[in-house]
Amino acid sequence: MRAVPRFRDLPVTLRVPLVMAGLMVLLGFLASQSVLSALGRVQDARLSETARLHVEGLSVALGPSVLRQDVWEVYDILDRARSAYDGQRLLLSIVADERGRILAATDPRRAPVGEAVAGFEVNAVPPDAIRMTGDSTLRVMAPLLFQGRQIGQIVTELDVTDLLTERRNVSMWLLFGNAAATALLAFGGWLAVARILRPVGTLVLAMDDSKGAPRPISEADIPRGDPGLSRLILTYNRMTTAVESRAEAERRLAERERFVSLGRLSSSLAHEVNNPLGGLLNAADTIRTYSDRPEVVRQSAELMLRGLSHLRDVTRAILDENRLDRIGQVLRREDLEDLKLLFEPEVSSRAQSLTWKAEAGQDELARFPAAPVRQVVLNLLLNAGAAAGQNGIVGLSVAAEQDRLAIEVTDSGPGLGQADLDRLLASGPLPPGGGVGLRLVHDLVRGLGGEIQHERKDARTYVRVILPMKDSSDA
């Protein structure tokens, strides 16, 4: 189940309208409560005034009739009062004597004469205390006063359905009005923020380009009316130019390092080519001199075949190392053999001892691209050979360890200096000078997602490269 994103993780083009909508909802709620509260006070005042006038008018008119216990006169006064005030609002009016017995009512069936009025006093309140409670009917109870003396009671039942409908309609209009205003302001806020932040969106899209590298923003998309954003985008464009320049410089350095590596081997390779050539010339001279002796010709031809095969292997290894179109090829065991063939003359020229253990299988090697791995191994071997010196010891081990490929180069030299360690292990800027071989190893290993480890132990230097394995299709 996908987790709901947190508010702070939402884009600003959504956060600002949502904040505006939230504030509008809060403001609308407070305004609605204020309006409904004011409406309630007005309605309560109207009800209280209606009930007070009704009771006071009845008190003046009913006094003598109640004293005489004149039921018909009391009923006539109640009937005329209902017509005079609000016949639709006054549902029932009851007059009781001082003993609490009903004298007359506008609806004799509901309130028969002689019945106790106590049953109608439930939930009844004085006129000054009447309030809208949500019920459609309200009851008001007041003493019947005549010449300063209480001679009975008046109970009135009021119909407030219209007032409840009015309050409900006002609430609905407030709800719809607030919702419309909130939606309108939220949409307006989204449009405004989206327009303001459009250059920022352009900047984000440029940084997230599908090609994997940031691209510059065209002049037409730079907001001239906003100096801050203009400076930001111009700075970004300068940064992309610098990134492109650096990438081009690194590419050229990598190409140069390939030639430098072969240049460092040129002297040894010259001997490796020259030695078979001498034997080939001797074999050719022997064939020419003893052309009539088949056995001598056969032996000389076999010698020439072995020499030419060796020259072919050396030439192929040099060409493979110098080719620029190996990016799409996977690493093979033959690549490691080529590196050994290239490096052995360097070892022989210094009378060094070489230990070579390529134990990784073809399936594991095929998960890596050939060109960068070859370059890493060759550069480390050349540095190890130079460090080991005359009669030194150099070793290479290539082994698969679970989901990793471990490449370890050892030498018996004095060890790497601090400057060389910085070039091999550090990622920060470096001072000029010192060559690019070790830094190229660092950059290639980082590009392959690997790591480099260094250890000095038992008068030996160990440089270990750990590369994570990928699917062969990704190599």
C-alpha positions as CSV (number, residue, x, y, z in Angstrom):
1,M,0.0,0.0,0.0
2,R,1.4,3.3,-1.1
3,A,2.0,5.7,1.8
4,V,0.2,9.1,1.8
5,P,2.8,11.8,1.1
6,R,3.5,14.2,3.9
7,F,2.4,17.8,3.5
8,R,6.0,19.1,3.4
9,D,6.8,16.6,0.7
10,L,4.2,18.1,-1.7
11,P,5.3,20.6,-4.3
12,V,5.0,24.2,-3.4
13,T,2.4,24.7,-6.2
14,L,0.1,22.5,-4.2
15,R,1.1,23.5,-0.7
16,V,0.3,27.2,-1.1
17,P,-3.2,26.7,-2.5
18,L,-3.9,24.1,0.2
19,V,-2.8,26.6,2.9
20,M,-5.0,29.2,1.4
21,A,-7.9,26.8,1.2
22,G,-7.3,25.8,4.9
23,L,-7.3,29.5,5.9
24,M,-10.5,30.1,3.9
25,V,-12.2,27.2,5.6
26,L,-11.2,28.5,9.0
27,L,-12.3,32.0,8.1
28,G,-15.5,30.8,6.6
29,F,-16.2,28.7,9.7
30,L,-15.7,31.7,12.0
31,A,-17.7,34.0,9.8
32,S,-20.5,31.4,9.6
33,Q,-20.6,31.0,13.3
34,S,-20.7,34.8,13.7
35,V,-23.6,35.1,11.2
36,L,-25.6,32.2,12.7
37,S,-25.0,33.6,16.2
38,A,-26.3,37.0,15.1
39,L,-29.3,35.4,13.4
40,G,-30.1,33.4,16.5
41,R,-30.0,36.5,18.6
42,V,-32.3,38.3,16.2
43,Q,-34.7,35.4,16.1
44,D,-34.7,35.0,19.9
45,A,-35.4,38.7,20.3
46,R,-38.3,38.5,17.9
47,L,-39.8,35.5,19.7
48,S,-39.3,37.1,23.1
49,E,-41.0,40.3,21.9
50,T,-43.9,38.4,20.3
51,A,-44.4,36.4,23.5
52,R,-44.1,39.4,25.8
53,L,-46.6,41.5,23.8
54,H,-49.0,38.6,23.6
55,V,-48.9,37.9,27.4
56,E,-49.2,41.6,28.3
57,G,-52.1,42.1,26.0
58,L,-53.9,39.1,27.3
59,S,-53.3,40.1,30.9
60,V,-55.0,43.5,30.3
61,A,-58.0,42.0,28.4
62,L,-58.5,38.8,30.5
63,G,-58.4,40.2,34.0
64,P,-62.1,40.9,34.7
65,S,-63.3,37.8,32.8
66,V,-61.0,35.5,34.7
67,L,-62.2,37.0,38.0
68,R,-65.8,36.3,37.0
69,Q,-64.8,32.8,35.7
70,D,-66.5,33.7,32.4
71,V,-65.3,30.9,30.2
72,W,-67.0,32.2,27.0
73,E,-65.6,35.7,27.4
74,V,-62.1,34.3,28.0
75,Y,-62.4,32.1,24.9
76,D,-63.6,35.0,22.7
77,I,-60.6,37.1,23.9
78,L,-58.2,34.3,23.1
79,D,-59.7,33.8,19.7
80,R,-59.4,37.5,18.8
81,A,-55.9,37.6,20.1
82,R,-54.8,34.8,17.9
83,S,-56.1,36.6,14.8
84,A,-54.7,40.0,15.9
85,Y,-51.1,38.8,16.5
86,D,-49.8,35.9,14.4
87,G,-52.3,33.3,13.9
88,Q,-49.8,31.0,12.1
89,R,-47.2,31.3,14.9
90,L,-49.6,31.0,17.9
91,L,-50.6,27.4,17.9
92,L,-52.2,27.2,21.3
93,S,-53.1,29.6,24.1
94,I,-54.3,28.4,27.5
95,V,-55.7,30.5,30.4
96,A,-55.8,28.9,33.9
97,D,-57.2,30.2,37.1
98,E,-55.3,30.7,40.3
99,R,-55.9,27.1,41.2
100,G,-54.2,25.8,38.0
101,R,-57.4,24.7,36.3
102,I,-58.0,25.5,32.6
103,L,-60.7,28.2,32.1
104,A,-60.4,28.3,28.3
105,A,-58.1,27.5,25.4
106,T,-57.9,28.2,21.7
107,D,-58.1,24.4,21.1
108,P,-60.6,23.0,23.7
109,R,-59.9,19.5,22.4
110,R,-56.3,19.6,23.4
111,A,-56.9,21.6,26.6
112,P,-60.4,20.8,28.0
113,V,-61.9,23.2,30.5
114,G,-61.3,22.1,34.1
115,E,-58.2,20.1,33.4
116,A,-55.0,20.8,35.2
117,V,-52.6,23.2,33.3
118,A,-49.6,21.5,34.8
119,G,-49.3,19.1,31.8
120,F,-48.8,22.1,29.5
121,E,-46.1,23.7,31.7
122,V,-43.5,21.1,30.7
123,N,-40.5,22.7,29.0
124,A,-42.3,26.1,29.2
125,V,-40.2,29.2,29.9
126,P,-40.9,32.8,30.7
127,P,-41.1,35.2,27.7
128,D,-37.7,36.8,28.5
129,A,-36.0,33.4,28.6
130,I,-37.3,32.0,25.3
131,R,-34.6,30.7,23.0
132,M,-34.4,28.7,19.7
133,T,-33.6,25.1,20.7
134,G,-34.1,23.3,17.4
135,D,-37.6,22.2,18.2
136,S,-40.4,23.3,15.8
137,T,-42.6,24.3,18.8
138,L,-41.8,26.4,21.9
139,R,-43.9,27.0,25.0
140,V,-44.1,30.2,27.0
141,M,-45.6,30.4,30.5
142,A,-46.4,33.7,32.3
143,P,-48.5,34.7,35.3
144,L,-51.8,36.4,34.6
145,L,-51.7,39.7,36.6
146,F,-54.6,42.0,37.2
147,Q,-54.3,45.1,39.4
148,G,-51.0,43.8,40.7
149,R,-52.3,40.4,41.8
150,Q,-51.8,37.1,40.1
151,I,-55.1,35.6,39.3
152,G,-54.1,32.8,36.9
153,Q,-51.6,31.6,34.4
154,I,-51.2,32.0,30.6
155,V,-49.5,29.2,28.6
156,T,-48.8,29.8,24.9
157,E,-47.4,27.4,22.3
158,L,-45.5,29.0,19.4
159,D,-44.7,27.5,16.0
160,V,-41.1,28.4,15.0
161,T,-40.9,26.1,11.9
162,D,-40.3,29.1,9.6
163,L,-37.5,30.4,11.8
164,L,-35.8,27.0,11.7
165,T,-36.2,26.9,7.9
166,E,-34.7,30.4,7.7
167,R,-31.7,29.3,9.8
168,R,-31.2,26.1,7.8
169,N,-31.3,28.1,4.5
170,V,-28.8,30.6,5.8
171,S,-26.5,27.7,6.9
172,M,-26.8,26.1,3.5
173,W,-26.0,29.4,1.7
174,L,-23.1,30.0,4.0
175,L,-21.8,26.5,3.3
176,F,-22.1,26.8,-0.4
177,G,-20.8,30.3,-0.4
178,N,-17.8,29.4,1.6
179,A,-17.1,26.3,-0.5
180,A,-17.3,28.3,-3.7
181,A,-15.1,31.1,-2.3
182,T,-12.6,28.5,-1.0
183,A,-12.4,26.6,-4.3
184,L,-12.1,29.9,-6.2
185,L,-9.3,31.2,-4.1
186,A,-7.5,27.9,-4.0
187,F,-7.7,27.7,-7.8
188,G,-6.6,31.3,-8.1
189,G,-3.8,30.6,-5.6
190,W,-2.7,27.6,-7.6
191,L,-2.7,29.6,-10.9
192,A,-0.8,32.5,-9.3
193,V,1.8,30.2,-7.6
194,A,2.2,28.1,-10.8
195,R,2.8,31.2,-12.8
196,I,5.3,32.6,-10.3
197,L,7.1,29.3,-10.0
198,R,7.0,28.4,-13.7
199,P,10.7,29.3,-14.1
200,V,11.5,27.1,-11.1
201,G,9.6,24.2,-12.7
202,T,11.6,24.8,-15.9
203,L,14.8,24.7,-13.9
204,V,13.7,21.4,-12.2
205,L,12.9,19.8,-15.6
206,A,16.2,20.9,-17.0
207,M,18.0,19.3,-14.0
208,D,16.0,16.1,-14.3
209,D,16.6,15.7,-18.0
210,S,16.1,12.1,-19.1
211,K,19.6,12.0,-20.6
212,G,21.1,12.0,-17.2
213,A,23.0,15.3,-17.6
214,P,21.7,18.8,-16.8
215,R,20.9,20.9,-19.9
216,P,21.0,24.7,-20.1
217,I,17.8,26.7,-20.2
218,S,17.1,28.8,-23.3
219,E,17.2,32.6,-23.1
220,A,13.4,32.7,-23.9
221,D,12.6,30.9,-20.7
222,I,14.5,33.2,-18.4
223,P,12.1,35.5,-16.5
224,R,13.4,39.0,-17.1
225,G,10.9,40.6,-14.7
226,D,12.3,38.6,-11.7
227,P,15.9,39.5,-11.0
228,G,16.3,36.8,-8.4
229,L,15.1,34.0,-10.6
230,S,17.0,35.4,-13.5
231,R,20.2,35.3,-11.6
232,L,19.4,31.7,-10.4
233,I,18.9,30.4,-13.9
234,L,21.9,32.3,-15.3
235,T,24.0,30.7,-12.6
236,Y,22.6,27.3,-13.4
237,N,23.4,27.8,-17.1
238,R,27.0,28.7,-16.2
239,M,27.1,25.6,-14.0
240,T,25.9,23.3,-16.8
241,T,28.5,24.8,-19.1
242,A,31.2,24.1,-16.5
243,V,29.9,20.5,-16.1
244,E,30.0,19.9,-19.8
245,S,33.5,21.3,-20.0
246,R,34.7,19.1,-17.1
247,A,33.1,16.0,-18.7
248,E,34.9,16.8,-22.0
249,A,38.2,17.3,-20.1
250,E,37.8,14.0,-18.3
251,R,37.1,12.3,-21.6
252,R,40.2,13.7,-23.1
253,L,42.3,12.8,-20.1
254,A,41.0,9.2,-20.3
255,E,41.9,9.0,-23.9
256,R,45.3,10.5,-23.2
257,E,45.9,8.0,-20.4
258,R,45.3,5.1,-22.7
259,F,48.1,6.3,-24.9
260,V,50.3,7.1,-21.9
261,S,49.8,3.6,-20.6
262,L,50.9,2.1,-23.9
263,G,53.7,4.6,-24.1
264,R,55.0,3.4,-20.8
265,L,55.1,-0.1,-22.2
266,S,56.6,0.9,-25.6
267,S,60.2,0.1,-24.7
268,S,59.4,-3.3,-23.4
269,L,57.0,-4.0,-26.3
270,A,59.7,-3.0,-28.7
271,H,62.0,-5.7,-27.3
272,E,59.0,-8.1,-27.3
273,V,58.6,-7.5,-31.0
274,N,62.2,-7.3,-31.9
275,N,63.3,-10.6,-30.4
276,P,61.0,-12.7,-32.6
277,L,62.0,-10.7,-35.6
278,G,65.6,-11.8,-35.2
279,G,64.6,-15.4,-35.1
280,L,62.3,-15.0,-38.1
281,L,65.2,-13.4,-40.1
282,N,67.5,-16.3,-39.1
283,A,64.8,-18.9,-40.1
284,A,64.3,-17.2,-43.5
285,D,68.1,-17.1,-44.1
286,T,68.3,-20.8,-43.2
287,I,65.5,-21.7,-45.6
288,R,67.2,-19.8,-48.4
289,T,70.5,-21.5,-47.7
290,Y,69.3,-25.0,-47.2
291,S,66.2,-25.0,-49.5
292,D,67.3,-28.5,-50.7
293,R,67.0,-30.0,-47.2
294,P,63.3,-30.6,-46.4
295,E,63.9,-31.3,-42.7
296,V,65.7,-28.0,-42.2
297,V,63.0,-26.2,-44.1
298,R,60.3,-27.8,-42.0
299,Q,62.0,-26.9,-38.7
300,S,62.6,-23.3,-39.9
301,A,59.0,-22.9,-41.0
302,E,57.7,-24.1,-37.6
303,L,60.0,-21.6,-35.9
304,M,58.7,-18.8,-38.2
305,L,55.1,-19.9,-37.4
306,R,55.7,-19.7,-33.6
307,G,57.4,-16.3,-33.9
308,L,54.6,-14.9,-36.2
309,S,51.9,-16.2,-33.8
310,H,53.6,-14.4,-30.9
311,L,53.8,-11.2,-32.9
312,R,50.1,-11.6,-33.8
313,D,49.2,-12.0,-30.1
314,V,51.2,-8.9,-29.1
315,T,49.8,-6.8,-31.9
316,R,46.2,-7.8,-31.1
317,A,46.6,-7.0,-27.4
318,I,48.0,-3.6,-28.3
319,L,45.1,-2.9,-30.7
320,D,42.5,-4.1,-28.2
321,E,44.0,-1.7,-25.5
322,N,44.1,1.2,-27.9
323,R,40.6,0.8,-29.5
324,L,38.0,3.4,-28.6
325,D,34.9,1.3,-29.6
326,R,35.1,-1.3,-26.7
327,I,32.5,0.5,-24.5
328,G,29.8,-1.9,-25.5
329,Q,31.8,-5.1,-25.0
330,V,31.8,-7.2,-21.9
331,L,34.9,-8.3,-20.0
332,R,36.3,-11.7,-21.0
333,R,39.1,-14.0,-19.7
334,E,41.0,-13.2,-23.0
335,D,41.1,-9.5,-21.8
336,L,43.0,-10.5,-18.7
337,E,45.4,-12.7,-20.8
338,D,46.0,-9.7,-23.1
339,L,46.9,-7.6,-20.1
340,K,49.3,-10.2,-19.0
341,L,50.8,-10.4,-22.4
342,L,51.3,-6.6,-22.4
343,F,52.7,-6.4,-18.9
344,E,55.1,-9.4,-19.0
345,P,57.8,-7.5,-21.1
346,E,57.7,-4.8,-18.4
347,V,58.3,-7.4,-15.8
348,S,61.1,-9.1,-17.7
349,S,62.9,-5.8,-18.3
350,R,63.1,-5.3,-14.5
351,A,63.8,-8.9,-13.7
352,Q,60.7,-8.9,-11.6
353,S,58.6,-11.8,-10.3
354,L,54.9,-11.8,-11.4
355,T,52.1,-13.7,-9.7
356,W,49.0,-13.9,-11.8
357,K,45.7,-15.4,-10.5
358,A,42.7,-14.9,-12.6
359,E,40.2,-17.2,-10.9
360,A,36.9,-15.4,-11.8
361,G,34.8,-17.3,-14.3
362,Q,33.5,-16.0,-17.6
363,D,30.0,-15.7,-16.3
364,E,31.1,-13.3,-13.5
365,L,33.5,-11.3,-15.8
366,A,30.7,-10.9,-18.4
367,R,28.8,-8.7,-15.9
368,F,31.3,-5.9,-16.3
369,P,32.3,-3.6,-19.3
370,A,35.7,-4.5,-20.7
371,A,37.2,-1.0,-21.4
372,P,37.1,0.5,-17.9
373,V,38.1,-2.7,-16.1
374,R,41.1,-3.2,-18.5
375,Q,42.2,0.4,-18.0
376,V,41.9,0.1,-14.2
377,V,43.9,-3.2,-14.1
378,L,46.6,-1.9,-16.5
379,N,47.1,1.4,-14.6
380,L,47.4,-0.4,-11.3
381,L,49.9,-2.9,-12.7
382,L,52.0,-0.2,-14.3
383,N,52.1,1.7,-11.0
384,A,52.9,-1.5,-9.1
385,G,55.7,-2.4,-11.5
386,A,57.3,1.0,-11.3
387,A,57.0,1.0,-7.4
388,A,58.5,-2.6,-7.1
389,G,61.6,-1.6,-9.0
390,Q,64.4,-3.9,-10.0
391,N,64.0,-7.5,-8.9
392,G,60.7,-6.6,-7.2
393,I,57.5,-8.6,-6.8
394,V,54.2,-7.8,-8.5
395,G,51.0,-9.7,-8.2
396,L,47.4,-9.7,-9.6
397,S,44.4,-11.5,-8.2
398,V,41.0,-11.5,-9.9
399,A,38.3,-13.4,-8.0
400,A,34.5,-13.5,-7.7
401,E,33.2,-13.0,-4.1
402,Q,29.5,-13.6,-3.9
403,D,28.0,-10.6,-5.7
404,R,31.3,-8.8,-6.1
405,L,34.4,-8.9,-8.3
406,A,37.6,-8.4,-6.3
407,I,40.7,-7.2,-8.1
408,E,43.8,-7.0,-6.0
409,V,47.2,-5.7,-7.1
410,T,50.3,-6.1,-4.9
411,D,53.9,-4.9,-5.1
412,S,57.0,-5.0,-2.9
413,G,57.8,-1.3,-3.4
414,P,58.1,1.3,-0.6
415,G,54.4,2.2,-0.7
416,L,52.3,5.0,-2.0
417,G,53.0,8.6,-0.9
418,Q,50.2,10.8,0.5
419,A,49.8,12.6,-2.8
420,D,49.3,9.3,-4.6
421,L,46.9,8.1,-2.0
422,D,44.8,11.3,-2.4
423,R,44.6,10.7,-6.1
424,L,43.6,7.1,-5.7
425,L,41.2,7.4,-2.8
426,A,40.0,11.0,-2.4
427,S,37.2,12.6,-4.4
428,G,38.0,16.3,-3.8
429,P,40.0,18.6,-6.0
430,L,43.7,17.9,-6.3
431,P,46.7,20.1,-7.0
432,P,48.2,20.1,-10.5
433,G,50.9,17.7,-11.5
434,G,51.5,14.1,-10.6
435,G,49.8,12.6,-13.7
436,V,46.3,11.3,-14.1
437,G,46.7,7.5,-13.9
438,L,45.7,7.0,-10.3
439,R,42.9,9.6,-10.5
440,L,41.6,7.9,-13.6
441,V,41.5,4.6,-11.7
442,H,39.5,6.4,-8.9
443,D,37.0,7.9,-11.4
444,L,36.6,4.7,-13.4
445,V,35.9,2.6,-10.3
446,R,33.5,5.2,-9.0
447,G,31.7,5.2,-12.3
448,L,31.3,1.4,-12.0
449,G,29.8,1.8,-8.5
450,G,32.8,0.2,-6.8
451,E,35.3,1.1,-4.1
452,I,39.0,1.1,-3.6
453,Q,40.8,-0.2,-0.5
454,H,44.5,0.4,0.4
455,E,46.6,-1.5,2.9
456,R,50.3,-1.6,3.7
457,K,51.3,-4.9,5.4
458,D,54.4,-7.0,5.6
459,A,56.5,-4.7,3.4
460,R,53.8,-5.1,0.7
461,T,51.3,-2.6,-0.8
462,Y,47.8,-4.0,-1.4
463,V,45.4,-2.1,-3.6
464,R,42.0,-3.8,-3.7
465,V,39.2,-2.8,-6.1
466,I,35.7,-4.1,-5.2
467,L,33.1,-3.9,-8.1
468,P,29.5,-4.8,-7.5
469,M,28.1,-7.3,-10.0
470,K,25.3,-6.4,-12.3
471,D,23.3,-8.3,-14.8
472,S,25.2,-9.1,-17.9
473,S,22.6,-7.1,-19.9
474,D,23.6,-4.0,-17.9
475,A,27.4,-4.4,-18.3
